[in-house]
Amino acid sequence: MSAQFPIHELLAGRWSPRAFDERPIEPGTLKSLFEAARWAPSSNNEQPWRFIVASKEQRPAYDRLCACLVEGNRTWASRAPVLILSVASLNFTDSGKPNRHALHDVGMATENLLLQATALKLAAHPMAGFDVEQARVNLKIPSGYEPVAMIAVGHPGDPGILPDRLKQRELAARERDQVSGFVFSGEWGLPSPL
């Protein structure tokens, strides 16, 4: 799929594969992913993101993260050498008041992480398919924090390793909504001249 309008190749090249090679990821490379997340913008510079990470070299921790995945995701994500859970701090540090932008800001930090992974020729796939309550318990997440998304990270793998249904999805053309369907002019539903 090509972009409808010109965008940076890093953005056009980012996607969420399911086929992972099991080669480990170097610690320095992981540090670069989290450094990219660190530079994301956030409301009031709150930086409400937290990440729980484990590689297969840290087997008990990795298994705790993997156990939180729904079965459909576990079948392919368990090949990734690194699993990450993004978590949002729900309240502002200085006032303790709810931060209604926390999930948005964690999403931006996660996108920075995903783009850095793309720049490093890694595969990264964020997932909503995990048990939030199990994550709270397994990973000892305190109150005031919300598990957001699980992310599998690794080197791209051979789609042939996937079950047929997932292999077809892996090899299918990427699809995106047209800009005209989600950009409005001045009010909801009024098509933009863009």
C-alpha positions as CSV (number, residue, x, y, z in Angstrom):
1,M,0.0,0.0,0.0
2,S,1.3,3.4,-0.8
3,A,0.5,6.6,1.0
4,Q,-2.4,8.7,-0.3
5,F,-0.2,11.9,0.2
6,P,3.5,12.2,0.7
7,I,4.8,11.2,4.2
8,H,8.1,10.2,5.7
9,E,9.2,6.7,4.7
10,L,9.6,5.8,8.4
11,L,5.9,6.4,8.9
12,A,4.9,4.5,5.8
13,G,7.2,1.6,6.7
14,R,5.8,1.1,10.2
15,W,3.5,-1.9,10.5
16,S,2.6,-4.5,13.0
17,P,3.8,-7.9,11.9
18,R,3.1,-11.2,13.7
19,A,6.1,-13.2,12.4
20,F,9.1,-12.8,14.6
21,D,12.6,-14.3,14.5
22,E,13.7,-15.5,18.0
23,R,17.1,-13.8,17.9
24,P,17.6,-11.7,21.0
25,I,17.6,-7.9,21.1
26,E,20.7,-6.2,22.4
27,P,20.2,-4.2,25.7
28,G,21.5,-1.1,23.9
29,T,18.9,-1.4,21.3
30,L,16.1,-1.7,23.9
31,K,17.6,1.4,25.6
32,S,17.2,3.3,22.3
33,L,13.5,2.3,22.1
34,F,12.8,3.6,25.5
35,E,14.9,6.8,24.9
36,A,12.6,7.4,21.9
37,A,9.6,7.0,24.1
38,R,11.1,9.4,26.6
39,W,11.1,12.2,24.1
40,A,7.3,12.0,23.4
41,P,5.2,15.1,24.1
42,S,2.8,15.0,27.1
43,S,0.3,17.2,28.8
44,N,2.0,19.6,31.3
45,N,5.2,17.5,30.5
46,E,3.8,14.9,32.9
47,Q,5.3,12.0,31.0
48,P,2.7,9.6,32.4
49,W,4.2,6.5,30.7
50,R,5.7,3.5,32.4
51,F,6.9,0.4,30.7
52,I,7.3,-3.1,32.1
53,V,9.8,-5.0,29.9
54,A,11.1,-8.5,29.8
55,S,13.3,-10.5,27.4
56,K,13.4,-14.2,27.0
57,E,16.8,-14.1,28.9
58,Q,14.6,-13.0,31.9
59,R,12.4,-16.1,31.6
60,P,10.2,-15.8,34.7
61,A,9.5,-12.1,34.0
62,Y,8.9,-12.8,30.3
63,D,6.5,-15.7,31.2
64,R,4.5,-13.4,33.5
65,L,4.0,-10.9,30.7
66,C,3.2,-13.6,28.1
67,A,0.6,-15.2,30.5
68,C,-1.4,-12.0,30.3
69,L,-1.9,-12.3,26.5
70,V,-5.1,-13.7,25.2
71,E,-4.5,-17.1,23.5
72,G,-4.8,-15.7,20.0
73,N,-2.0,-13.3,20.6
74,R,0.1,-15.7,22.6
75,T,0.3,-18.1,19.7
76,W,2.5,-15.7,17.7
77,A,3.7,-13.1,20.2
78,S,5.5,-15.7,22.3
79,R,8.1,-16.0,19.6
80,A,9.1,-12.4,20.0
81,P,12.3,-12.1,22.2
82,V,10.9,-9.1,24.1
83,L,7.5,-8.2,25.5
84,I,6.6,-4.8,26.8
85,L,3.5,-3.6,28.7
86,S,2.8,0.1,28.5
87,V,1.1,1.6,31.6
88,A,-0.4,5.0,32.2
89,S,-0.1,7.0,35.4
90,L,-3.7,8.3,35.8
91,N,-3.2,11.3,38.0
92,F,-1.0,14.4,37.8
93,T,2.0,14.2,40.1
94,D,1.8,17.8,41.5
95,S,-2.0,18.0,42.2
96,G,-3.1,14.3,42.3
97,K,-6.0,15.3,40.0
98,P,-7.0,13.0,37.2
99,N,-4.9,13.3,34.0
100,R,-7.5,12.8,31.2
101,H,-4.7,12.9,28.7
102,A,-2.6,10.1,30.2
103,L,-3.7,7.4,27.8
104,H,-3.2,9.7,24.8
105,D,0.3,10.6,26.0
106,V,1.2,6.9,26.6
107,G,0.1,6.3,23.1
108,M,2.4,9.0,21.8
109,A,5.3,7.6,23.7
110,T,4.5,4.1,22.4
111,E,4.4,5.4,18.8
112,N,7.8,6.9,19.3
113,L,9.0,3.5,20.5
114,L,7.4,1.8,17.5
115,L,9.0,4.3,15.0
116,Q,12.4,3.9,16.6
117,A,12.0,0.1,16.3
118,T,11.1,0.6,12.6
119,A,14.2,2.8,12.1
120,L,16.3,0.0,13.6
121,K,14.7,-2.5,11.2
122,L,12.9,-4.3,14.1
123,A,9.4,-5.5,14.2
124,A,7.1,-4.2,16.9
125,H,3.4,-5.1,17.3
126,P,1.2,-3.3,19.9
127,M,-1.7,-5.4,21.2
128,A,-5.0,-4.7,23.0
129,G,-5.5,-8.4,23.4
130,F,-4.4,-9.1,27.0
131,D,-6.0,-9.6,30.4
132,V,-5.8,-6.2,32.2
133,E,-6.7,-7.6,35.6
134,Q,-4.2,-10.5,35.3
135,A,-1.5,-7.9,34.3
136,R,-2.3,-5.9,37.4
137,V,-1.8,-9.0,39.6
138,N,1.0,-10.7,37.7
139,L,3.1,-7.5,37.3
140,K,2.2,-5.9,40.7
141,I,0.8,-2.7,39.1
142,P,-0.3,-0.3,41.9
143,S,-3.6,1.6,42.0
144,G,-3.6,4.8,40.1
145,Y,-1.9,3.1,37.1
146,E,-3.7,1.6,34.0
147,P,-2.3,-1.1,31.8
148,V,-2.6,0.2,28.2
149,A,-1.1,-2.1,25.6
150,M,1.2,-5.1,25.3
151,I,4.0,-4.8,22.6
152,A,5.9,-7.6,21.0
153,V,9.4,-6.6,19.7
154,G,11.9,-8.5,17.7
155,H,13.6,-9.1,14.4
156,P,11.2,-9.7,11.5
157,G,10.5,-13.4,10.9
158,D,9.3,-15.6,8.2
159,P,5.5,-15.5,7.7
160,G,5.7,-19.2,6.9
161,I,6.0,-20.0,10.6
162,L,2.5,-18.6,11.3
163,P,-0.8,-20.6,11.2
164,D,-2.5,-20.3,7.8
165,R,-5.1,-17.7,9.0
166,L,-2.4,-15.4,10.4
167,K,-0.1,-16.0,7.5
168,Q,-2.8,-14.7,5.1
169,R,-3.2,-11.6,7.3
170,E,0.6,-11.1,7.4
171,L,0.9,-11.2,3.6
172,A,-2.3,-9.2,2.8
173,A,-2.1,-5.7,1.5
174,R,-2.2,-3.1,4.2
175,E,-5.4,-1.0,4.4
176,R,-6.0,2.4,5.8
177,D,-9.1,4.7,5.8
178,Q,-9.0,7.6,3.4
179,V,-8.1,11.0,4.9
180,S,-11.5,12.4,3.7
181,G,-13.3,10.0,6.0
182,F,-11.8,11.3,9.3
183,V,-10.8,14.9,8.7
184,F,-13.7,17.4,9.1
185,S,-13.9,21.1,8.4
186,G,-14.8,23.3,11.4
187,E,-17.5,20.9,12.8
188,W,-18.2,17.2,13.1
189,G,-19.1,15.4,9.9
190,L,-18.5,18.4,7.5
191,P,-16.1,17.1,4.9
192,S,-12.8,19.0,4.8
193,P,-11.7,20.5,1.4
194,L,-8.4,18.8,2.1
